[in-house]
Amino acid sequence: MEYWILLVIVITLILFIFSFSFWRSVKEDYVPAQIFTATFYILLSFIISLGIFYIIKIHSIWIIGVLLLFGLFSASKRTGIRFYELVDEFVGSLLLSLIPLIIFVIRLEEPSFGVFYIILILSLLLFHLVKRRYKSFLWYRSGRKGLSGLFAIGVFFLVRSIVSITKPEMTFLLDEYDIMISGLISFLSFLNIYIGEGIGYG
């Protein structure tokens, strides 16, 4: 019972922190209706993924990822917010909102979850570092939003793939194709940055 109480508290904190952080990051560029609609689609996809994870018992990080990606595409289409800009604000808000997971890191004493949390914090720090400085990057001529989110995704899955190869027992929710999928996501994220696919250098 204590576990489920903690789970409800942590999920509530995650949803609140994400919603507030996301609203705060886009409130100057978009009207409340757009922000509410985007938040609704993203949170709905997240809640459905949790249902699949805990109720149907499909314990795969990729199920959550696919549903969140679908939520982002839907939110972008319904609101008119550029997809890569939406990804940028989503990633920053998501990484920040997952900080309360430290409760489970301490309680469960699961090494793989601890490593996952360290990678998460590293990605969050790099996200904010890039977000503060990306306009000064000479090679990033467009100066548009999207770089920091893609960079954080690339680093997160690059580190995850390396850990999966070197220390598979330390990889949280490791599955059969984890190394290949993590590596592919990391590669595509960095590829999007360097060739400007979807972001543009104009």
N, C-alpha and C positions, 0 to 999 in steps of 0.2 A: 504493500500500500504506500509506503514511504517513497518508493521509486516513482510511482505514478503521480504522486503529489508533486514531487520535484520536477517530473517531466512536464506537467501542466504549467507549473510556475515558469520553467525555462522557456517553453514554447510561447507562453504569453509575453514574456520579456522580449523574445526574439521578434515576434510580430509587432510589438509596440515600438521597439528600437528601430526596426527596419522601416516601418511606416513613417515615423517621425524624421528619420535621417533622409529618406527618399523625398519626402515633402519639402524638407529644408533645402535640399540640393537643387530642386527644380522649380521652387515657388516663384522665382524671379523671372523665369522664362516662359512659364505656361500657366494657363488659367486653372482654377480649382477643379473644374469638371474634367479636364484632361488628366490632372494629377490623380483624382479619385478613381477614374476609370482604369488608368495604368496600374495603380496600386491594387485595385480589385482583382484584375486579371492575374497579376503576379502572385498575390497572396492566395488566390483560389488554386492556382497550379501547385503552390507550395503545400497547401492543406491537403489536396488530393494525393500528392506524393507521400505525405506523412501517413495518410490513410492506407495507402498501398504498402508502405513500409511496416507499419505496426499492426494493421488489421489483417491484410492478406498475407503478410509475412514474406514479401519479396524484398529481401535485404540487399539491395543493389544501389550504389551511389548513382549509377547511370540512369535508373528509372527516375530518380529525383531530377537529374540533369536534363533529361529529355522533356519532362513535363514543365520545368522552369523555362526552358528554351521555347517551348510552345506558348507558354504564358507571355513571354517577352515579345514574340512575333505577333500574338493576338493584341497585346497592349499597344504595340507600335502601329499596327494597322488601324485599330479603333480610335486612337488618339491623334495620329499624325506626327507623333514624336519620332525623330530619326532613330532607327534601330540601334546604331552604334552609340549614339548619345544615351539612349535608354540603357544599353548594356553597361556603359560607363557608370552611370548613377546607381544602377542595380548592384553592380559588383561592389562598389564602395559601401553601400548601405547594407548589403548582405554580409560582407566580411565583418563590419562593425557589429551587426546585430547578433552574430554568432559568438561574441565574447562570453555571454553567460554560460556557454557550454563548459567553461572552466569548472563549474559545479560538478559535472559528471567526470571530468578529468581527475578531480580530487577524490570523488566518491568511488568510482569504479576501479581506479588504480590499474587501468588497462593501458599497457605501453603503446599499442598501436593508435589508440585514441589520443594519447599524449603527443605522439609524433604528428598526427593530423592537426592537432591544435597549434603546435609550433609552426607548422607550414602555413596555417591560416593566419597567424599573427604576422609572420614574415611577409605574406602576400599583402596584408592590410597596410603594413608600414611602407612597402614598396609602392603600393597604389597611391598613397598620399604624397610620397616623395615625387613620383612622376607627375601627379596631378598639379603639384605646385610649380614644377619646372618645365613642363612639356612645351610651353610656348617659346622657351628659350633654346630648344633643340634646333640647331641649324638644319639638320636633315629632315626635320618634320615641318615642311613648308606650309602645309594647309593650316596648322594651328587649330584644327577642329577638335571637339571633344570626341573621345573614343579611345585614345591611345592608352590612358592609364588603366582602363578596365581590361582591355585586351592584354596589356603587359602583365597585369596581376594574374589573369587566367593562365597565360603562358607560363609564368614562373610557378604557379601552384601545381599545374599538371606536369611540368618538367621535373620538379622536385619529387612529386608523387611517383612518376615513372622510374626515376633513379632509385628511390627507396624500394619500390616494388622489385627492381632487379637485384639490388644489393642486400636488402633485408626484407624479404617478402612477409615475414612474420610480424613486421612492424608497420605494415600497410593496413590502414583502417578500411574495412569492407572490401578486401581484395577478392577479385574474381578471376576467372580463367584468362580473360582477354584484357585485363587491367593495364598491363604494360603497353600494349599496342594502342589501346584507346587513349590513355593518358598522353602518350607520346604524340599521337596524331592531333589531339586537341591543342597541345602546346605548340606543335609545328604550325598548325593553321592559324593560331592566334598571332604568332610572330610573323607569319607570312602576310597576314592582313595588315600588320603594322608597316612592314618594309616595302610592300608593293602598293600600299594604299588602297587595297580592294575594299570597296564599300565606304571608305573614308575620304579618299581623294586628296590630291596635293594641289588642287587648283586654287 
